[in-house]
Amino acid sequence: MNRVYLGLGSNLEHPDQQLRWAVQQLAMVAEITIVSLSSIYQSRPMGPQDQPDYLNAVIGLDTDIAPLALLDLTQKIELDAGRVRKDERWGARVLDIDILLFGQQTITLPRLGIPHYGMKEREFVLYPLAEIAKDLILPDGQSLAELVTSVAPNGIKIQGNLR
């Protein structure tokens, strides 16, 4: 079993409901045990500011699903939610699920990079991750607690919970 952390985000179509729905979909997979849920955090969008604020959360799960199979599963959940993949990065979206960490593995594949390439700079990932895994040490040896103190909150605030 691997402890995996997923980042969830949405800023369209009732974002809080999208995040809860994604958790429900993951919980129905026999090979996944959800072990922790962060609060839901509201944050300003990355990139274009002419879009609604995002709601973000992080979940911890245990699984023996292989990394690429998990990526396929999370992308199917995104598509089932109505996500349309566009060339534009950081645009508005119904649902985004990112694999942040997969145990202590470092994975570099054309379709998948773990740890997630931007997680160390993103308050909307680090703050909810620290809520559920404050003592976490990343594969490169950095402590999550140190990373959180190095990233400004940028207006992030708790909006609710995933339950």
LOVO-667741 format. One line per field, with one value per residue: residue number from 0; x, y, z of N, C-alpha, C, CB in turn. Coordinates in steps of 0.001 Angstrom, whole numbers. Atoms other than C-alpha are relative to their C-alpha. Glycine has a CB too. Example, Ala and Ser with C-alpha at 12.3 -4.5 7.8 and 13.67 -1.06 7.14 Angstrom:
2
seq <- 0,1
n.x <- 890,-820
n.y <- -1190,-1190
n.z <- 0,-60
ca.x <- 12300,13670
ca.y <- -4500,-1060
ca.z <- 7800,7140
c.x <- 900,-770
c.y <- 1200,1090
c.z <- 0,730
cb.x <- -992,414
cb.y <- 27,462
cb.z <- 1246,-1415
This chain:
163
seq <- 0,1,2,3,4,5,6,7,8,9,10,11,12,13,14,15,16,17,18,19,20,21,22,23,24,25,26,27,28,29,30,31,32,33,34,35,36,37,38,39,40,41,42,43,44,45,46,47,48,49,50,51,52,53,54,55,56,57,58,59,60,61,62,63,64,65,66,67,68,69,70,71,72,73,74,75,76,77,78,79,80,81,82,83,84,85,86,87,88,89,90,91,92,93,94,95,96,97,98,99,100,101,102,103,104,105,106,107,108,109,110,111,112,113,114,115,116,117,118,119,120,121,122,123,124,125,126,127,128,129,130,131,132,133,134,135,136,137,138,139,140,141,142,143,144,145,146,147,148,149,150,151,152,153,154,155,156,157,158,159,160,161,162
n.x <- 830,-679,742,70,716,594,528,1256,339,1139,558,1211,1067,97,-1293,-7,640,-928,-1044,599,317,-1261,-346,924,-403,-1222,332,679,-977,-353,-1437,-325,519,-245,-451,67,611,-228,1101,62,-622,276,-1209,40,-484,-1310,187,1004,778,1388,732,354,-947,-6,71,-1017,-140,-942,400,-1003,584,-878,385,-1022,122,-1234,118,671,1392,658,172,1131,1213,320,415,1356,887,88,843,1371,518,242,-1190,-439,-1420,-304,-1415,-257,-352,500,1326,1089,297,990,-694,-1403,-559,-1438,-732,-1063,-1042,304,-997,-1245,-494,-191,381,-102,507,614,1352,134,-1156,266,1011,607,-1015,200,579,-801,233,1436,615,1247,-391,-776,767,836,-839,-538,1092,211,-1282,-932,-1356,-422,-1286,107,-1038,-1313,-482,545,1162,1173,120,-874,550,1184,-414,-666,979,995,1362,587,1448,685,779,829,1347,921,-653,322,946
n.y <- -1194,-1291,-1173,-914,-1247,-592,-1349,-184,-1399,-297,-1352,-60,995,334,613,828,1270,729,600,1100,1065,671,848,1148,886,690,903,1185,879,1025,-27,-1282,-306,-1408,-61,-1360,-1036,-1360,-946,-630,-1324,-917,-724,-711,855,-210,-415,-1036,-369,-241,1237,98,593,1461,766,1047,884,1108,1231,1046,1323,1149,764,793,-309,-550,-1437,-350,423,-1008,-1163,299,-58,-1387,-700,449,-704,-1377,9,298,-1216,-984,-773,-59,-366,-1038,-356,-1069,408,-801,-544,502,1413,659,834,303,917,175,892,-820,886,1430,524,-765,182,-1066,584,-913,647,-1010,-352,-124,-384,31,-896,-941,-1020,-1333,40,-715,-1442,-267,-25,764,1404,186,-215,1161,1176,-110,261,1438,728,-1059,505,636,-303,269,911,-648,-255,-1242,180,-773,-1108,-1082,-535,-817,-1307,-770,-405,-925,511,-553,-150,1291,123,1210,-256,1046,1290,964,1017
n.z <- 0,43,-432,1127,-254,1197,-94,710,220,862,-116,821,-229,-1427,-312,-1208,355,878,-835,-772,951,347,-1143,40,1093,-423,-1106,530,630,-990,-305,-636,-1327,-334,-1394,-535,835,-490,182,1323,-47,1109,387,1278,1093,622,1387,259,-1177,403,-240,-1421,-933,-55,-1226,61,-1154,182,-671,-138,191,137,1180,684,1418,567,254,1258,-103,-825,873,884,-810,-360,1216,318,-927,504,1204,-419,-624,1051,335,1386,19,974,70,-960,-1360,-1115,258,-834,235,-845,-973,251,-1005,216,-891,-588,-510,80,-932,85,1359,974,1287,1130,1205,862,-444,-1445,-802,-1442,-528,952,311,-560,-1344,-997,85,22,-1326,14,-165,-1228,-1224,-313,-222,-1360,-939,-190,-67,-416,-204,1247,623,1430,501,84,-1352,-556,-865,384,-948,466,1246,-287,-528,1051,1017,-549,99,1220,-130,-134,-1230,-96,474,-434,-106,1054,-486
ca.x <- 0,1094,-1,-1073,-2115,-4453,-5185,-8743,-9854,-12927,-14289,-17327,-20666,-21016,-17359,-18013,-20347,-17767,-15108,-17428,-18555,-14932,-14292,-17393,-16195,-12777,-14312,-16273,-13071,-12337,-8542,-8718,-9092,-9507,-7618,-7792,-9707,-8631,-10997,-12145,-10071,-11038,-8220,-7660,-7129,-3677,-3258,-6189,-7987,-11230,-12579,-14220,-12163,-11242,-12203,-9392,-8820,-6351,-7197,-4938,-5569,-4000,-3959,-2150,-3234,-216,545,-500,-3669,-4489,-3905,-6312,-8883,-8616,-8855,-11972,-13536,-12703,-14298,-17374,-17755,-17820,-14267,-13200,-9444,-8273,-4897,-5245,-3432,-4904,-8330,-11648,-12604,-15342,-12921,-9175,-7560,-3786,-1646,598,2564,2695,4428,8055,8332,9733,8181,9080,7011,5613,2101,2927,5357,5406,5840,3504,5658,4048,3040,5902,4830,1060,-591,-3826,-1933,450,-2021,-4609,-1844,-304,-3709,-3828,-103,1777,4799,5179,8654,8743,10763,13545,13903,12142,9668,6162,6173,9140,7540,4307,6157,7891,4687,2443,-1227,-2219,-5743,-6510,-9240,-11157,-14545,-16015,-15353,-15447,-17769
ca.y <- 0,3524,6689,9064,12698,14194,17870,18726,22018,23537,26969,26128,24365,24483,23869,22561,19916,18994,18381,16270,14303,13561,12225,10009,8646,7814,6225,3794,2304,-983,-485,2945,3710,7391,8159,11965,14937,18551,21443,23174,26300,29283,30865,33286,31698,31181,32829,34812,36718,37083,33814,32819,31997,28343,25902,23462,20535,17701,14108,11353,7803,4386,2369,-353,1069,1845,5544,5624,3658,6178,9005,7322,6978,10610,11842,9711,11253,14725,13893,12384,15666,17536,18772,19856,19853,22995,24267,27192,26582,27797,28494,27903,24260,22088,19697,19249,16300,16276,13482,15436,12640,8884,7494,8582,7933,10345,9650,11324,10101,11910,11837,12057,13845,13128,15025,17415,20040,23114,21958,23668,27140,26814,27878,26176,22852,23339,24689,21896,19274,20558,20354,16584,15689,18322,16086,14987,14842,15080,12642,15235,15468,18825,19087,20227,22385,24388,24749,26110,28868,29903,30432,33421,32650,34947,35418,31712,30934,27915,27748,24509,20796,17802,15710
ca.z <- 0,-756,1013,-1736,-1516,-4100,-4614,-5608,-7127,-8724,-9541,-11723,-11327,-7515,-6640,-3116,-4527,-7191,-4526,-2378,-5432,-6370,-2851,-3135,-6484,-5063,-1954,-4157,-5606,-3824,-3963,-2274,1416,2190,5389,5679,4312,4614,4972,1807,1168,-961,-2937,-5767,-9179,-10618,-13981,-15391,-12647,-14640,-13267,-9985,-6913,-6490,-3818,-3045,-727,-231,555,1806,726,848,-2361,-4214,-7578,-9788,-10385,-14066,-13337,-10590,-13066,-15506,-12732,-11616,-15207,-15746,-12631,-13984,-17334,-15665,-13753,-17060,-17281,-20731,-21251,-23028,-24147,-21740,-18468,-15217,-16677,-14962,-14517,-13132,-11439,-11229,-9451,-9129,-7739,-5380,-3724,-4179,-1106,-1210,-4936,-7486,-10878,-14144,-17068,-20101,-18584,-14904,-12636,-8899,-6655,-8469,-10175,-8615,-5182,-3324,-4450,-4123,-896,-1961,-1952,975,3530,3164,2908,6141,7806,7288,7221,9217,9872,6253,4750,954,-1171,-1511,2291,2719,5544,4746,7881,6511,3082,4528,6371,3142,1134,1799,2452,-453,918,1318,3827,5068,3412,4753,4975,2649,4801
c.x <- 868,-918,134,-775,-455,-460,-1253,-259,-1174,-370,-1217,-1019,-74,1264,19,-634,917,1074,-549,-327,1257,428,-895,408,1244,-295,-673,955,526,1453,448,-660,338,307,-61,-575,324,-1315,-22,515,-406,1276,-220,541,1445,-282,-1076,-882,-1472,-832,-321,1147,-145,-343,954,-23,1056,-561,1192,-684,1089,-504,1153,-150,1312,-194,-732,-1456,-794,-225,-1185,-1323,-384,-434,-1399,-1009,-174,-930,-1456,-660,-298,1200,309,1448,249,1496,373,302,-649,-1321,-1016,-263,-991,699,1426,468,1457,559,1203,1191,-485,1048,1215,602,197,-214,96,-348,-622,-1374,-94,1323,-408,1340,-507,913,-191,-405,771,-230,-1464,-617,-1246,241,653,-826,-945,806,563,-1076,-135,1294,1115,1436,599,1382,-120,1132,1397,564,-520,-1195,-1127,-152,869,-543,-1172,402,654,-958,-1069,-1407,-775,-1528,-773,-772,-831,-1440,-1010,750,-514,-1027,-1419
c.y <- 1249,1070,1028,1238,572,1412,98,1491,145,1463,202,-1030,-473,-723,-879,-1354,-835,-709,-1184,-1187,-782,-939,-1240,-996,-801,-1025,-1279,-998,-966,83,1299,70,1452,82,1406,949,1354,763,428,1426,800,766,706,-910,308,463,1058,265,268,-1276,-71,-543,-1515,-485,-1159,-820,-1039,-1198,-948,-1337,-1052,-816,-869,146,617,1476,355,-431,981,1279,-212,117,1447,801,-421,699,1450,75,-266,1209,1083,843,-108,459,975,242,1043,-572,954,696,-602,-1466,-538,-801,-253,-907,-231,-1005,805,-848,-1433,-704,911,-100,1330,-647,1068,-770,1071,475,354,360,45,124,973,1211,1339,33,837,1502,371,-107,-870,-1505,-185,151,-1170,-1281,12,-258,-1489,-802,936,-461,-639,487,-410,-915,624,362,1279,-299,905,1215,1184,638,937,1382,865,503,869,-552,555,50,-1299,-35,-1277,368,-1028,-1303,-941,-1031,341
c.z <- 0,563,-1123,438,-1326,316,-845,-157,-941,160,-909,481,1449,477,1249,-267,-903,833,794,-908,-371,1128,10,-1084,376,1090,-496,-657,1054,443,671,1365,290,1484,598,-1039,607,-18,-1459,166,-1222,-300,-1333,-1095,-360,-1423,-123,1225,-324,81,1488,837,-27,1395,-180,1279,-337,746,46,-166,-41,-1178,-469,-1518,-475,-356,-1304,-4,871,-803,-938,750,321,-1231,-442,908,-451,-1210,346,665,-1034,-357,-1484,28,-1148,-11,1048,1383,985,-290,961,-335,1016,1091,-468,1131,-355,992,498,401,-89,849,-24,-1399,-726,-1355,-1069,-1266,-881,489,1475,651,1468,711,-1068,-161,690,1452,1024,10,184,1387,50,-24,1373,1270,299,226,1422,1049,302,147,432,155,-1243,-445,-1467,-462,-87,1376,626,881,-476,906,-423,-1271,256,488,-1070,-1077,658,-188,-1198,60,142,1317,-43,-303,517,160,-1073,449,-314
cb.x <- -941,432,532,-668,888,-1183,1047,-1174,1190,-1209,1072,339,211,-1247,1011,-736,-1355,663,591,-1278,-656,1115,-141,-1446,262,1040,-910,-1046,1165,-272,794,-451,592,-1229,1411,1391,-1546,1071,147,-1474,1537,-1182,1209,816,-882,902,-351,-873,607,-51,821,-1224,-216,1361,-1464,1399,-1363,1447,-1210,729,-835,48,-454,-100,-1203,431,1368,722,-87,834,1286,144,190,1216,998,-117,558,1403,496,-11,992,-1098,1199,-906,904,-769,342,-1200,1542,1018,-419,-1286,1277,-916,-747,876,-796,742,443,-522,382,2,398,1011,-955,1434,-1434,1427,-1037,-133,-928,-536,570,-759,555,-1421,28,-1011,-68,1449,487,-696,-349,-838,975,1133,-796,-992,1149,615,-1315,-785,345,-454,4,-1027,1203,17,-394,-96,1469,-398,356,-1263,390,1417,-438,-892,963,1073,-649,121,-743,437,-515,1016,-912,115,-12,-1161,-217,1257,141
cb.y <- 3,353,563,-676,1020,-858,1041,-694,752,-914,1037,-236,-1202,-877,1066,707,256,969,1050,482,583,1043,787,480,811,1011,707,422,816,-1375,-205,1195,-960,907,-519,479,-203,733,1240,-23,-112,979,-959,1325,168,-1320,-1193,-406,1222,566,-1255,-884,548,-551,-482,604,-678,369,-664,87,-47,-856,933,-1494,959,-806,606,-635,-1430,297,266,-1408,-796,676,-259,-1539,-57,530,-1053,-1194,526,889,-471,962,-1267,1306,516,956,-32,1021,-263,848,-823,-914,-1335,1312,-1365,1345,-1354,764,362,-534,-1463,-498,-876,683,-601,630,-1123,-547,-1129,-1288,1373,-1322,767,443,228,702,-1425,-269,522,-958,1429,400,-447,979,1295,-224,-51,1383,538,-544,-639,587,-995,272,-748,1314,-500,1253,38,974,300,-871,-460,-526,-1136,-688,-185,-838,-1248,1383,315,-819,725,-1179,1236,-660,16,-165,-601,-706,-189
cb.z <- 1208,-1442,1390,-1240,769,-521,-445,746,-544,332,-336,-1490,-904,266,157,1142,-705,-1020,959,725,-1263,-283,1335,-247,-1277,499,1002,-1002,-647,-563,-1270,-882,1096,-373,96,448,-126,-856,947,-600,85,336,-91,68,-1233,29,-865,-1186,650,-1422,-467,177,1431,-429,320,-227,380,514,-719,1367,-1282,1315,-1126,415,-269,-1253,-28,-1178,580,1260,-813,-600,1298,669,-1123,145,1447,-374,-995,959,1030,403,826,-869,-145,314,-1389,71,198,375,-1453,-199,40,-840,213,-95,60,126,-733,1211,1460,-1504,-358,1049,-785,117,52,-96,343,-1394,-286,592,-461,428,1185,475,-1456,-778,474,-236,-1328,-948,395,-1197,-1139,33,-107,-1116,-1034,218,-555,-1153,-1368,1290,1115,-1100,725,-798,-1355,-855,-7,-1120,1480,54,1411,-246,-911,1044,1168,-639,-689,-664,1263,-1200,-1166,-68,202,1412,-1506,-996,1386,-458,1476
